[in-house]
Amino acid sequence: MYKGREGQWAFVLHRLSGVALALFLLLHVLDISLVMFGPEGPFNAFLAFYHQWPFRVGLLMVIAGVVYHAFNGLRIIIMDFTDWGIRFQRALWYGVLGATTAVGIPVLWKIVPEILGAV
């Protein structure tokens, strides 16, 4: 199932997306906690800082990580709780990639014009 093929890539991407999402969640909790310093505190400065284009690209990566991690988690559940999941794990992984792409296209359609300043 592994040995450098689809199963191994699914495993690696699932772990990387999980770690990246945990780090993003930590950063998110830390910056949201700045609200307690009041309306003129550092929170507004961080909001302005986060609206720069590199962070918008990072937002795309976070969304892609969440969507991939969720769909691949469903693939893992199917593989664990069905008799046929392991036999079709390759097709399921390509389905995860297709579903991630299908969700990602409308996200790109919405966010890329904002990154480029068209909106």
MITOR-273018 format. One record per residue (C-alpha): residue number from 1; residue in one letter; chain; x, y, z. Coordinates in Angstrom, 1 decimal. Layout:
<nodes>
NUM,A,A,X,Y,Z
...
</nodes>
This chain:
<nodes>
1,M,A,0.0,0.0,0.0
2,Y,A,2.9,2.4,0.7
3,K,A,6.3,2.1,-0.9
4,G,A,6.3,5.6,-2.5
5,R,A,2.9,5.3,-4.1
6,E,A,-0.4,6.9,-3.5
7,G,A,-0.9,5.6,0.0
8,Q,A,2.4,7.0,1.1
9,W,A,1.7,10.4,-0.4
10,A,A,-1.7,10.5,1.2
11,F,A,-0.1,9.7,4.6
12,V,A,2.6,12.4,4.2
13,L,A,0.2,15.1,3.0
14,H,A,-2.3,14.2,5.8
15,R,A,0.4,14.6,8.4
16,L,A,1.8,17.8,6.9
17,S,A,-1.6,19.3,6.6
18,G,A,-2.5,18.3,10.2
19,V,A,0.7,19.9,11.6
20,A,A,0.2,23.0,9.5
21,L,A,-3.4,23.4,10.7
22,A,A,-2.3,22.9,14.3
23,L,A,0.3,25.7,13.9
24,F,A,-2.2,27.9,12.2
25,L,A,-4.7,27.3,15.0
26,L,A,-2.1,28.3,17.6
27,L,A,-1.3,31.5,15.7
28,H,A,-5.0,32.3,15.3
29,V,A,-5.6,31.9,19.0
30,L,A,-2.6,34.1,19.9
31,D,A,-3.7,36.9,17.5
32,I,A,-7.3,36.8,18.5
33,S,A,-6.2,37.0,22.2
34,L,A,-4.9,40.5,21.3
35,V,A,-8.5,41.8,21.4
36,M,A,-8.4,41.8,25.2
37,F,A,-6.0,44.9,25.0
38,G,A,-8.8,47.1,23.7
39,P,A,-9.8,48.6,20.3
40,E,A,-6.7,50.7,20.0
41,G,A,-4.4,47.8,21.0
42,P,A,-2.2,45.6,18.8
43,F,A,-5.1,43.6,17.3
44,N,A,-6.0,46.3,14.7
45,A,A,-2.3,46.5,13.7
46,F,A,-2.2,42.8,13.2
47,L,A,-5.4,42.8,11.1
48,A,A,-3.9,45.4,8.8
49,F,A,-0.7,43.3,8.7
50,Y,A,-2.6,40.1,7.8
51,H,A,-4.4,41.8,4.9
52,Q,A,-1.2,42.0,2.8
53,W,A,-1.0,39.7,-0.2
54,P,A,1.4,37.1,1.2
55,F,A,-1.1,36.4,4.0
56,R,A,-3.9,36.1,1.5
57,V,A,-1.9,33.4,-0.3
58,G,A,-1.3,31.8,3.0
59,L,A,-5.1,31.8,3.5
60,L,A,-5.5,29.9,0.3
61,M,A,-3.0,27.3,1.6
62,V,A,-4.9,27.0,4.9
63,I,A,-8.1,26.5,3.1
64,A,A,-6.5,23.9,0.9
65,G,A,-5.0,22.2,3.9
66,V,A,-8.4,22.1,5.7
67,V,A,-10.3,20.7,2.7
68,Y,A,-7.6,18.1,1.9
69,H,A,-7.3,17.0,5.6
70,A,A,-11.1,16.7,5.9
71,F,A,-11.6,14.7,2.7
72,N,A,-8.6,12.5,3.4
73,G,A,-9.9,11.9,6.9
74,L,A,-13.1,10.6,5.4
75,R,A,-11.0,8.3,3.1
76,I,A,-9.2,7.0,6.2
77,I,A,-12.5,6.3,7.9
78,I,A,-13.8,4.4,4.8
79,M,A,-10.6,2.4,4.8
80,D,A,-10.8,1.6,8.5
81,F,A,-14.5,0.7,8.7
82,T,A,-15.3,-1.1,5.4
83,D,A,-14.1,-4.3,3.8
84,W,A,-13.5,-2.8,0.4
85,G,A,-11.7,0.5,1.5
86,I,A,-8.2,-0.9,1.3
87,R,A,-8.8,-2.4,-2.1
88,F,A,-9.9,0.9,-3.5
89,Q,A,-7.6,3.2,-1.5
90,R,A,-5.8,4.4,-4.7
91,A,A,-9.1,5.4,-6.3
92,L,A,-10.3,6.9,-3.0
93,W,A,-7.1,9.1,-2.9
94,Y,A,-7.6,10.3,-6.4
95,G,A,-11.2,11.1,-5.4
96,V,A,-9.9,13.1,-2.4
97,L,A,-7.6,15.1,-4.8
98,G,A,-10.6,15.6,-7.2
99,A,A,-12.9,16.7,-4.4
100,T,A,-10.2,19.1,-3.0
101,T,A,-9.8,20.6,-6.5
102,A,A,-13.6,20.9,-6.9
103,V,A,-13.9,22.8,-3.7
104,G,A,-10.7,24.8,-4.4
105,I,A,-11.8,26.3,-7.7
106,P,A,-14.6,28.4,-6.3
107,V,A,-12.3,29.5,-3.4
108,L,A,-9.7,30.6,-6.0
109,W,A,-12.4,32.4,-8.0
110,K,A,-13.3,34.4,-4.8
111,I,A,-9.9,35.1,-3.2
112,V,A,-7.5,35.5,-6.1
113,P,A,-9.2,38.8,-7.3
114,E,A,-8.9,40.1,-3.8
115,I,A,-5.2,39.2,-3.7
116,L,A,-4.6,41.0,-7.0
117,G,A,-6.5,44.0,-5.9
118,A,A,-9.3,43.7,-8.4
119,V,A,-12.0,43.9,-5.7
</nodes>
